[in-house]
Amino acid sequence: MEKIDLIALIFVILGALNWGLYGIFGFNLVDFLLGRSLGGWLATTIYILVGLSGLWMAYYVVKEYQK
């Protein structure tokens, strides 16, 4: 597993945890970790990275499946 794969996996796990916590408890982990002052543009950047990481991991799974 290359570095980019590991980074993408970490972002996907963070996104999954965030959605799970938000769905069950209404708790946004990203906002909690960043605080209210940084929550705007930085949270948006995190969400974009999580989305891109999800796409990367989908590519990774297809690539590994074809081996």
PDB file with SEQRES, HELIX, SHEET and CRYST1 records, atoms N, CA, C and O in Angstrom:
SEQRES   1 A   67  MET GLU LYS ILE ASP LEU ILE ALA LEU ILE PHE VAL ILE          
SEQRES   2 A   67  LEU GLY ALA LEU ASN TRP GLY LEU TYR GLY ILE PHE GLY          
SEQRES   3 A   67  PHE ASN LEU VAL ASP PHE LEU LEU GLY ARG SER LEU GLY          
SEQRES   4 A   67  GLY TRP LEU ALA THR THR ILE TYR ILE LEU VAL GLY LEU          
SEQRES   5 A   67  SER GLY LEU TRP MET ALA TYR TYR VAL VAL LYS GLU TYR          
SEQRES   6 A   67  GLN LYS                                                      
HELIX    1 AA1 LYS A    3  PHE A   25  1                                  23    
HELIX    2 AA2 LEU A   29  LEU A   38  1                                  10    
HELIX    3 AA3 TRP A   41  TYR A   65  1                                  25    
CRYST1    1.000    1.000    1.000  90.00  90.00  90.00 P 1           1          
ATOM      1  N   MET A   1       0.854  -1.187   0.000  1.00  0.00           N  
ATOM      2  CA  MET A   1       0.000   0.000   0.000  1.00  0.00           C  
ATOM      3  C   MET A   1       0.889   1.237   0.000  1.00  0.00           C  
ATOM      4  O   MET A   1       1.786   1.380   0.832  1.00  0.00           O  
ATOM      5  N   GLU A   2       0.623   2.116  -0.943  1.00  0.00           N  
ATOM      6  CA  GLU A   2       1.413   3.335  -1.055  1.00  0.00           C  
ATOM      7  C   GLU A   2       0.911   4.390  -0.077  1.00  0.00           C  
ATOM      8  O   GLU A   2      -0.146   4.237   0.535  1.00  0.00           O  
ATOM      9  N   LYS A   3       1.685   5.458   0.058  1.00  0.00           N  
ATOM     10  CA  LYS A   3       1.323   6.528   0.996  1.00  0.00           C  
ATOM     11  C   LYS A   3      -0.028   7.148   0.661  1.00  0.00           C  
ATOM     12  O   LYS A   3      -0.833   7.400   1.558  1.00  0.00           O  
ATOM     13  N   ILE A   4      -0.286   7.397  -0.623  1.00  0.00           N  
ATOM     14  CA  ILE A   4      -1.547   8.032  -0.997  1.00  0.00           C  
ATOM     15  C   ILE A   4      -2.732   7.126  -0.659  1.00  0.00           C  
ATOM     16  O   ILE A   4      -3.804   7.612  -0.297  1.00  0.00           O  
ATOM     17  N   ASP A   5      -2.540   5.810  -0.776  1.00  0.00           N  
ATOM     18  CA  ASP A   5      -3.593   4.875  -0.421  1.00  0.00           C  
ATOM     19  C   ASP A   5      -3.882   4.926   1.077  1.00  0.00           C  
ATOM     20  O   ASP A   5      -5.040   4.903   1.494  1.00  0.00           O  
ATOM     21  N   LEU A   6      -2.829   4.994   1.877  1.00  0.00           N  
ATOM     22  CA  LEU A   6      -2.988   5.063   3.321  1.00  0.00           C  
ATOM     23  C   LEU A   6      -3.658   6.369   3.744  1.00  0.00           C  
ATOM     24  O   LEU A   6      -4.540   6.364   4.603  1.00  0.00           O  
ATOM     25  N   ILE A   7      -3.248   7.478   3.150  1.00  0.00           N  
ATOM     26  CA  ILE A   7      -3.866   8.778   3.464  1.00  0.00           C  
ATOM     27  C   ILE A   7      -5.343   8.759   3.092  1.00  0.00           C  
ATOM     28  O   ILE A   7      -6.190   9.219   3.859  1.00  0.00           O  
ATOM     29  N   ALA A   8      -5.648   8.226   1.912  1.00  0.00           N  
ATOM     30  CA  ALA A   8      -7.044   8.134   1.480  1.00  0.00           C  
ATOM     31  C   ALA A   8      -7.845   7.268   2.435  1.00  0.00           C  
ATOM     32  O   ALA A   8      -8.981   7.604   2.769  1.00  0.00           O  
ATOM     33  N   LEU A   9      -7.273   6.164   2.878  1.00  0.00           N  
ATOM     34  CA  LEU A   9      -7.960   5.283   3.815  1.00  0.00           C  
ATOM     35  C   LEU A   9      -8.250   5.994   5.132  1.00  0.00           C  
ATOM     36  O   LEU A   9      -9.334   5.834   5.694  1.00  0.00           O  
ATOM     37  N   ILE A  10      -7.302   6.770   5.626  1.00  0.00           N  
ATOM     38  CA  ILE A  10      -7.506   7.516   6.869  1.00  0.00           C  
ATOM     39  C   ILE A  10      -8.655   8.512   6.715  1.00  0.00           C  
ATOM     40  O   ILE A  10      -9.494   8.633   7.608  1.00  0.00           O  
ATOM     41  N   PHE A  11      -8.696   9.226   5.582  1.00  0.00           N  
ATOM     42  CA  PHE A  11      -9.791  10.174   5.352  1.00  0.00           C  
ATOM     43  C   PHE A  11     -11.131   9.464   5.217  1.00  0.00           C  
ATOM     44  O   PHE A  11     -12.148   9.976   5.685  1.00  0.00           O  
ATOM     45  N   VAL A  12     -11.150   8.298   4.590  1.00  0.00           N  
ATOM     46  CA  VAL A  12     -12.398   7.545   4.460  1.00  0.00           C  
ATOM     47  C   VAL A  12     -12.881   7.087   5.839  1.00  0.00           C  
ATOM     48  O   VAL A  12     -14.076   7.158   6.129  1.00  0.00           O  
ATOM     49  N   ILE A  13     -11.981   6.629   6.672  1.00  0.00           N  
ATOM     50  CA  ILE A  13     -12.352   6.216   8.029  1.00  0.00           C  
ATOM     51  C   ILE A  13     -12.863   7.410   8.822  1.00  0.00           C  
ATOM     52  O   ILE A  13     -13.865   7.301   9.528  1.00  0.00           O  
ATOM     53  N   LEU A  14     -12.183   8.551   8.715  1.00  0.00           N  
ATOM     54  CA  LEU A  14     -12.653   9.768   9.387  1.00  0.00           C  
ATOM     55  C   LEU A  14     -14.056  10.137   8.919  1.00  0.00           C  
ATOM     56  O   LEU A  14     -14.912  10.480   9.735  1.00  0.00           O  
ATOM     57  N   GLY A  15     -14.293  10.070   7.622  1.00  0.00           N  
ATOM     58  CA  GLY A  15     -15.618  10.381   7.089  1.00  0.00           C  
ATOM     59  C   GLY A  15     -16.669   9.409   7.583  1.00  0.00           C  
ATOM     60  O   GLY A  15     -17.782   9.811   7.923  1.00  0.00           O  
ATOM     61  N   ALA A  16     -16.323   8.130   7.624  1.00  0.00           N  
ATOM     62  CA  ALA A  16     -17.274   7.126   8.110  1.00  0.00           C  
ATOM     63  C   ALA A  16     -17.601   7.345   9.588  1.00  0.00           C  
ATOM     64  O   ALA A  16     -18.760   7.256   9.993  1.00  0.00           O  
ATOM     65  N   LEU A  17     -16.579   7.632  10.386  1.00  0.00           N  
ATOM     66  CA  LEU A  17     -16.815   7.915  11.800  1.00  0.00           C  
ATOM     67  C   LEU A  17     -17.687   9.159  11.971  1.00  0.00           C  
ATOM     68  O   LEU A  17     -18.600   9.181  12.796  1.00  0.00           O  
ATOM     69  N   ASN A  18     -17.396  10.183  11.187  1.00  0.00           N  
ATOM     70  CA  ASN A  18     -18.157  11.416  11.283  1.00  0.00           C  
ATOM     71  C   ASN A  18     -19.629  11.178  10.941  1.00  0.00           C  
ATOM     72  O   ASN A  18     -20.516  11.631  11.664  1.00  0.00           O  
ATOM     73  N   TRP A  19     -19.887  10.472   9.844  1.00  0.00           N  
ATOM     74  CA  TRP A  19     -21.270  10.189   9.457  1.00  0.00           C  
ATOM     75  C   TRP A  19     -21.965   9.307  10.476  1.00  0.00           C  
ATOM     76  O   TRP A  19     -23.135   9.528  10.786  1.00  0.00           O  
ATOM     77  N   GLY A  20     -21.271   8.319  10.998  1.00  0.00           N  
ATOM     78  CA  GLY A  20     -21.870   7.446  12.018  1.00  0.00           C  
ATOM     79  C   GLY A  20     -22.237   8.204  13.282  1.00  0.00           C  
ATOM     80  O   GLY A  20     -23.342   8.062  13.806  1.00  0.00           O  
ATOM     81  N   LEU A  21     -21.301   9.008  13.766  1.00  0.00           N  
ATOM     82  CA  LEU A  21     -21.571   9.801  14.968  1.00  0.00           C  
ATOM     83  C   LEU A  21     -22.675  10.820  14.731  1.00  0.00           C  
ATOM     84  O   LEU A  21     -23.505  11.060  15.607  1.00  0.00           O  
ATOM     85  N   TYR A  22     -22.684  11.414  13.551  1.00  0.00           N  
ATOM     86  CA  TYR A  22     -23.713  12.406  13.248  1.00  0.00           C  
ATOM     87  C   TYR A  22     -25.085  11.740  13.123  1.00  0.00           C  
ATOM     88  O   TYR A  22     -26.087  12.281  13.590  1.00  0.00           O  
ATOM     89  N   GLY A  23     -25.125  10.583  12.502  1.00  0.00           N  
ATOM     90  CA  GLY A  23     -26.387   9.868  12.340  1.00  0.00           C  
ATOM     91  C   GLY A  23     -26.966   9.369  13.647  1.00  0.00           C  
ATOM     92  O   GLY A  23     -28.180   9.416  13.847  1.00  0.00           O  
ATOM     93  N   ILE A  24     -26.118   8.895  14.532  1.00  0.00           N  
ATOM     94  CA  ILE A  24     -26.592   8.328  15.800  1.00  0.00           C  
ATOM     95  C   ILE A  24     -26.823   9.397  16.858  1.00  0.00           C  
ATOM     96  O   ILE A  24     -27.851   9.394  17.535  1.00  0.00           O  
ATOM     97  N   PHE A  25     -25.868  10.310  17.000  1.00  0.00           N  
ATOM     98  CA  PHE A  25     -25.913  11.272  18.106  1.00  0.00           C  
ATOM     99  C   PHE A  25     -26.092  12.728  17.672  1.00  0.00           C  
ATOM    100  O   PHE A  25     -26.273  13.601  18.520  1.00  0.00           O  
ATOM    101  N   GLY A  26     -26.044  12.998  16.387  1.00  0.00           N  
ATOM    102  CA  GLY A  26     -26.092  14.384  15.924  1.00  0.00           C  
ATOM    103  C   GLY A  26     -24.802  15.136  16.249  1.00  0.00           C  
ATOM    104  O   GLY A  26     -24.806  16.361  16.369  1.00  0.00           O  
ATOM    105  N   PHE A  27     -23.699  14.396  16.392  1.00  0.00           N  
ATOM    106  CA  PHE A  27     -22.408  14.958  16.775  1.00  0.00           C  
ATOM    107  C   PHE A  27     -21.496  15.017  15.559  1.00  0.00           C  
ATOM    108  O   PHE A  27     -21.218  13.986  14.946  1.00  0.00           O  
ATOM    109  N   ASN A  28     -21.027  16.206  15.202  1.00  0.00           N  
ATOM    110  CA  ASN A  28     -20.141  16.382  14.055  1.00  0.00           C  
ATOM    111  C   ASN A  28     -18.695  16.374  14.534  1.00  0.00           C  
ATOM    112  O   ASN A  28     -18.228  17.342  15.136  1.00  0.00           O  
ATOM    113  N   LEU A  29     -18.001  15.298  14.269  1.00  0.00           N  
ATOM    114  CA  LEU A  29     -16.622  15.112  14.732  1.00  0.00           C  
ATOM    115  C   LEU A  29     -15.676  16.129  14.112  1.00  0.00           C  
ATOM    116  O   LEU A  29     -14.775  16.622  14.791  1.00  0.00           O  
ATOM    117  N   VAL A  30     -15.861  16.451  12.842  1.00  0.00           N  
ATOM    118  CA  VAL A  30     -14.972  17.405  12.160  1.00  0.00           C  
ATOM    119  C   VAL A  30     -15.093  18.778  12.814  1.00  0.00           C  
ATOM    120  O   VAL A  30     -14.078  19.411  13.108  1.00  0.00           O  
ATOM    121  N   ASP A  31     -16.314  19.245  13.044  1.00  0.00           N  
ATOM    122  CA  ASP A  31     -16.498  20.531  13.716  1.00  0.00           C  
ATOM    123  C   ASP A  31     -15.909  20.513  15.118  1.00  0.00           C  
ATOM    124  O   ASP A  31     -15.326  21.503  15.560  1.00  0.00           O  
ATOM    125  N   PHE A  32     -16.058  19.395  15.819  1.00  0.00           N  
ATOM    126  CA  PHE A  32     -15.525  19.285  17.168  1.00  0.00           C  
ATOM    127  C   PHE A  32     -14.002  19.368  17.161  1.00  0.00           C  
ATOM    128  O   PHE A  32     -13.413  20.055  17.995  1.00  0.00           O  
ATOM    129  N   LEU A  33     -13.362  18.669  16.221  1.00  0.00           N  
ATOM    130  CA  LEU A  33     -11.903  18.660  16.164  1.00  0.00           C  
ATOM    131  C   LEU A  33     -11.330  20.002  15.725  1.00  0.00           C  
ATOM    132  O   LEU A  33     -10.266  20.409  16.190  1.00  0.00           O  
ATOM    133  N   LEU A  34     -12.035  20.686  14.829  1.00  0.00           N  
ATOM    134  CA  LEU A  34     -11.527  21.953  14.303  1.00  0.00           C  
ATOM    135  C   LEU A  34     -11.947  23.156  15.131  1.00  0.00           C  
ATOM    136  O   LEU A  34     -11.312  24.208  15.064  1.00  0.00           O  
ATOM    137  N   GLY A  35     -12.994  23.013  15.899  1.00  0.00           N  
ATOM    138  CA  GLY A  35     -13.502  24.149  16.650  1.00  0.00           C  
ATOM    139  C   GLY A  35     -14.343  25.048  15.763  1.00  0.00           C  
ATOM    140  O   GLY A  35     -14.315  24.916  14.540  1.00  0.00           O  
ATOM    141  N   ARG A  36     -15.070  25.938  16.353  1.00  0.00           N  
ATOM    142  CA  ARG A  36     -15.973  26.811  15.600  1.00  0.00           C  
ATOM    143  C   ARG A  36     -15.218  27.829  14.745  1.00  0.00           C  
ATOM    144  O   ARG A  36     -15.679  28.180  13.659  1.00  0.00           O  
ATOM    145  N   SER A  37     -14.082  28.301  15.211  1.00  0.00           N  
ATOM    146  CA  SER A  37     -13.372  29.362  14.483  1.00  0.00           C  
ATOM    147  C   SER A  37     -12.794  28.863  13.157  1.00  0.00           C  
ATOM    148  O   SER A  37     -12.741  29.612  12.181  1.00  0.00           O  
ATOM    149  N   LEU A  38     -12.361  27.596  13.122  1.00  0.00           N  
ATOM    150  CA  LEU A  38     -11.780  27.044  11.900  1.00  0.00           C  
ATOM    151  C   LEU A  38     -12.791  26.234  11.095  1.00  0.00           C  
ATOM    152  O   LEU A  38     -12.487  25.772   9.995  1.00  0.00           O  
ATOM    153  N   GLY A  39     -13.964  26.066  11.632  1.00  0.00           N  
ATOM    154  CA  GLY A  39     -14.940  25.161  11.041  1.00  0.00           C  
ATOM    155  C   GLY A  39     -15.356  25.477   9.623  1.00  0.00           C  
ATOM    156  O   GLY A  39     -15.767  24.562   8.909  1.00  0.00           O  
ATOM    157  N   GLY A  40     -15.278  26.705   9.175  1.00  0.00           N  
ATOM    158  CA  GLY A  40     -15.773  27.084   7.853  1.00  0.00           C  
ATOM    159  C   GLY A  40     -14.999  26.507   6.697  1.00  0.00           C  
ATOM    160  O   GLY A  40     -15.322  25.424   6.210  1.00  0.00           O  
ATOM    161  N   TRP A  41     -13.985  27.210   6.253  1.00  0.00           N  
ATOM    162  CA  TRP A  41     -13.249  26.797   5.061  1.00  0.00           C  
ATOM    163  C   TRP A  41     -12.442  25.527   5.276  1.00  0.00           C  
ATOM    164  O   TRP A  41     -12.293  24.723   4.356  1.00  0.00           O  
ATOM    165  N   LEU A  42     -11.917  25.340   6.489  1.00  0.00           N  
ATOM    166  CA  LEU A  42     -11.109  24.150   6.737  1.00  0.00           C  
ATOM    167  C   LEU A  42     -11.986  22.892   6.770  1.00  0.00           C  
ATOM    168  O   LEU A  42     -11.592  21.842   6.264  1.00  0.00           O  
ATOM    169  N   ALA A  43     -13.174  23.007   7.369  1.00  0.00           N  
ATOM    170  CA  ALA A  43     -14.097  21.870   7.384  1.00  0.00           C  
ATOM    171  C   ALA A  43     -14.510  21.528   5.957  1.00  0.00           C  
ATOM    172  O   ALA A  43     -14.590  20.351   5.604  1.00  0.00           O  
ATOM    173  N   THR A  44     -14.770  22.531   5.142  1.00  0.00           N  
ATOM    174  CA  THR A  44     -15.128  22.288   3.747  1.00  0.00           C  
ATOM    175  C   THR A  44     -13.996  21.568   3.022  1.00  0.00           C  
ATOM    176  O   THR A  44     -14.241  20.661   2.226  1.00  0.00           O  
ATOM    177  N   THR A  45     -12.774  21.966   3.293  1.00  0.00           N  
ATOM    178  CA  THR A  45     -11.611  21.312   2.693  1.00  0.00           C  
ATOM    179  C   THR A  45     -11.531  19.850   3.127  1.00  0.00           C  
ATOM    180  O   THR A  45     -11.254  18.971   2.311  1.00  0.00           O  
ATOM    181  N   ILE A  46     -11.774  19.592   4.414  1.00  0.00           N  
ATOM    182  CA  ILE A  46     -11.763  18.217   4.934  1.00  0.00           C  
ATOM    183  C   ILE A  46     -12.832  17.388   4.237  1.00  0.00           C  
ATOM    184  O   ILE A  46     -12.570  16.259   3.820  1.00  0.00           O  
ATOM    185  N   TYR A  47     -14.039  17.943   4.107  1.00  0.00           N  
ATOM    186  CA  TYR A  47     -15.122  17.206   3.453  1.00  0.00           C  
ATOM    187  C   TYR A  47     -14.787  16.901   1.995  1.00  0.00           C  
ATOM    188  O   TYR A  47     -15.098  15.815   1.506  1.00  0.00           O  
ATOM    189  N   ILE A  48     -14.162  17.839   1.303  1.00  0.00           N  
ATOM    190  CA  ILE A  48     -13.742  17.603  -0.082  1.00  0.00           C  
ATOM    191  C   ILE A  48     -12.698  16.491  -0.131  1.00  0.00           C  
ATOM    192  O   ILE A  48     -12.760  15.614  -0.993  1.00  0.00           O  
ATOM    193  N   LEU A  49     -11.740  16.527   0.795  1.00  0.00           N  
ATOM    194  CA  LEU A  49     -10.712  15.480   0.843  1.00  0.00           C  
ATOM    195  C   LEU A  49     -11.311  14.117   1.156  1.00  0.00           C  
ATOM    196  O   LEU A  49     -10.868  13.105   0.613  1.00  0.00           O  
ATOM    197  N   VAL A  50     -12.316  14.082   2.028  1.00  0.00           N  
ATOM    198  CA  VAL A  50     -12.993  12.821   2.336  1.00  0.00           C  
ATOM    199  C   VAL A  50     -13.686  12.284   1.085  1.00  0.00           C  
ATOM    200  O   VAL A  50     -13.606  11.090   0.795  1.00  0.00           O  
ATOM    201  N   GLY A  51     -14.366  13.160   0.347  1.00  0.00           N  
ATOM    202  CA  GLY A  51     -15.027  12.733  -0.881  1.00  0.00           C  
ATOM    203  C   GLY A  51     -14.057  12.227  -1.926  1.00  0.00           C  
ATOM    204  O   GLY A  51     -14.285  11.186  -2.541  1.00  0.00           O  
ATOM    205  N   LEU A  52     -12.975  12.962  -2.129  1.00  0.00           N  
ATOM    206  CA  LEU A  52     -11.955  12.525  -3.081  1.00  0.00           C  
ATOM    207  C   LEU A  52     -11.300  11.221  -2.639  1.00  0.00           C  
ATOM    208  O   LEU A  52     -10.967  10.372  -3.467  1.00  0.00           O  
ATOM    209  N   SER A  53     -11.121  11.069  -1.343  1.00  0.00           N  
ATOM    210  CA  SER A  53     -10.528   9.838  -0.812  1.00  0.00           C  
ATOM    211  C   SER A  53     -11.451   8.649  -1.039  1.00  0.00           C  
ATOM    212  O   SER A  53     -10.987   7.544  -1.320  1.00  0.00           O  
ATOM    213  N   GLY A  54     -12.749   8.873  -0.918  1.00  0.00           N  
ATOM    214  CA  GLY A  54     -13.706   7.806  -1.204  1.00  0.00           C  
ATOM    215  C   GLY A  54     -13.613   7.353  -2.654  1.00  0.00           C  
ATOM    216  O   GLY A  54     -13.648   6.157  -2.946  1.00  0.00           O  
ATOM    217  N   LEU A  55     -13.495   8.320  -3.559  1.00  0.00           N  
ATOM    218  CA  LEU A  55     -13.327   7.974  -4.969  1.00  0.00           C  
ATOM    219  C   LEU A  55     -12.016   7.239  -5.203  1.00  0.00           C  
ATOM    220  O   LEU A  55     -11.970   6.271  -5.963  1.00  0.00           O  
ATOM    221  N   TRP A  56     -10.955   7.693  -4.555  1.00  0.00           N  
ATOM    222  CA  TRP A  56      -9.646   7.037  -4.703  1.00  0.00           C  
ATOM    223  C   TRP A  56      -9.696   5.600  -4.196  1.00  0.00           C  
ATOM    224  O   TRP A  56      -9.139   4.698  -4.821  1.00  0.00           O  
ATOM    225  N   MET A  57     -10.364   5.387  -3.061  1.00  0.00           N  
ATOM    226  CA  MET A  57     -10.437   4.038  -2.509  1.00  0.00           C  
ATOM    227  C   MET A  57     -11.295   3.130  -3.382  1.00  0.00           C  
ATOM    228  O   MET A  57     -11.032   1.930  -3.467  1.00  0.00           O  
ATOM    229  N   ALA A  58     -12.322   3.687  -4.033  1.00  0.00           N  
ATOM    230  CA  ALA A  58     -13.109   2.893  -4.977  1.00  0.00           C  
ATOM    231  C   ALA A  58     -12.214   2.451  -6.138  1.00  0.00           C  
ATOM    232  O   ALA A  58     -12.267   1.298  -6.567  1.00  0.00           O  
ATOM    233  N   TYR A  59     -11.396   3.371  -6.638  1.00  0.00           N  
ATOM    234  CA  TYR A  59     -10.423   3.042  -7.692  1.00  0.00           C  
ATOM    235  C   TYR A  59      -9.440   1.975  -7.193  1.00  0.00           C  
ATOM    236  O   TYR A  59      -9.138   1.019  -7.907  1.00  0.00           O  
ATOM    237  N   TYR A  60      -8.954   2.148  -5.980  1.00  0.00           N  
ATOM    238  CA  TYR A  60      -7.988   1.222  -5.394  1.00  0.00           C  
ATOM    239  C   TYR A  60      -8.562  -0.193  -5.312  1.00  0.00           C  
ATOM    240  O   TYR A  60      -7.882  -1.164  -5.644  1.00  0.00           O  
ATOM    241  N   VAL A  61      -9.806  -0.304  -4.872  1.00  0.00           N  
ATOM    242  CA  VAL A  61     -10.442  -1.613  -4.734  1.00  0.00           C  
ATOM    243  C   VAL A  61     -10.596  -2.279  -6.107  1.00  0.00           C  
ATOM    244  O   VAL A  61     -10.316  -3.468  -6.261  1.00  0.00           O  
ATOM    245  N   VAL A  62     -11.040  -1.511  -7.090  1.00  0.00           N  
ATOM    246  CA  VAL A  62     -11.187  -2.059  -8.452  1.00  0.00           C  
ATOM    247  C   VAL A  62      -9.835  -2.492  -8.993  1.00  0.00           C  
ATOM    248  O   VAL A  62      -9.715  -3.560  -9.593  1.00  0.00           O  
ATOM    249  N   LYS A  63      -8.810  -1.660  -8.780  1.00  0.00           N  
ATOM    250  CA  LYS A  63      -7.463  -1.978  -9.251  1.00  0.00           C  
ATOM    251  C   LYS A  63      -6.939  -3.263  -8.602  1.00  0.00           C  
ATOM    252  O   LYS A  63      -6.356  -4.109  -9.280  1.00  0.00           O  
ATOM    253  N   GLU A  64      -7.147  -3.403  -7.308  1.00  0.00           N  
ATOM    254  CA  GLU A  64      -6.665  -4.592  -6.596  1.00  0.00           C  
ATOM    255  C   GLU A  64      -7.479  -5.838  -6.983  1.00  0.00           C  
ATOM    256  O   GLU A  64      -6.948  -6.947  -7.031  1.00  0.00           O  
ATOM    257  N   TYR A  65      -8.756  -5.637  -7.253  1.00  0.00           N  
ATOM    258  CA  TYR A  65      -9.609  -6.760  -7.633  1.00  0.00           C  
ATOM    259  C   TYR A  65      -9.216  -7.334  -8.983  1.00  0.00           C  
ATOM    260  O   TYR A  65      -9.370  -8.532  -9.219  1.00  0.00           O  
ATOM    261  N   GLN A  66      -8.712  -6.491  -9.866  1.00  0.00           N  
ATOM    262  CA  GLN A  66      -8.348  -6.918 -11.201  1.00  0.00           C  
ATOM    263  C   GLN A  66      -7.000  -7.627 -11.265  1.00  0.00           C  
ATOM    264  O   GLN A  66      -6.650  -8.169 -12.313  1.00  0.00           O  
ATOM    265  N   LYS A  67      -6.246  -7.639 -10.194  1.00  0.00           N  
ATOM    266  CA  LYS A  67      -4.931  -8.308 -10.192  1.00  0.00           C  
ATOM    267  C   LYS A  67      -5.061  -9.812 -10.235  1.00  0.00           C  
ATOM    268  O   LYS A  67      -4.053 -10.519 -10.239  1.00  0.00           O  
TER     269      LYS A  67                                                      
END                                                                             
